[in-house]
């Protein structure tokens, strides 16, 4: 395995982002006529060459004008082996690309690297001439968590507390100096036996191991682990805060529960204002019902309907931003 990884990284060094390095047939799902795994060149958080994998499903009826959706499943685990599954099915006559893995050493909360991998996956599909000839028609952003610090504050002592450990370790693992700093700030006896055990937990195990805990208690200086100027704070700034890099150039549909207990709605409000002030075209819906998980159900049909208009009927950008406060209560749970 080690020699294979060395060969892949050596091959990546010679190629441009989005170049297909390997391609193979994948398992065909119910609504697909063909499926492919594409190994492609992308970039890591240091802007160095690396690789990732995307899976492309071709619908039963497909032509060069058939639209394609790329679907990004959240990574919430610090375990390098807890990658995405093959459990993606589609009932729409579109090509679907989703990332099976975002490359070696990928872990939770790597926003910058994840962005590279997502865009380069589309480049890979196009360069392989397997998907339709397309442009970016739009993007859906649901349940965003734009600010790592306020998210950590929100989930402390809740059933989701373990996400803080996964996020910190996930980011620090990409920066040797940041990782060393993180370990140095853990209280004696808290490192390998407890906090760093998250490196070997999937998301269910992460929730179970840290449920209800005040994660700041693991650190010598508590919450200042986020704010102290260090290699870790630099890594967190690069990966844990949205809106610092680029502005969406395609139309955006964003949806968020006002009572999101995972990430305060004010963070997404601020992100949208930031993007809109720089010329983005965004329809932003704030749902008065339900929490973070409930919005998956509540936002599902709205997202699909918007994508249907964008991909099938054509969509004229609004030329600005519209914020709507709505009530969709298919699932009214607080979770």
Beta strands, then each sheet from edge to edge (+ up, - down):
strand 1: 20-25
strand 2: 32-43
strand 3: 49-59
strand 4: 68-71
strand 5: 95-101
strand 6: 139-142
strand 7: 252-257
strand 8: 282-287
strand 9: 321-326
sheet 1: 1+ 2- 3+ 5- 4-
sheet 2: 6+ 7+ 8+ 9+
end
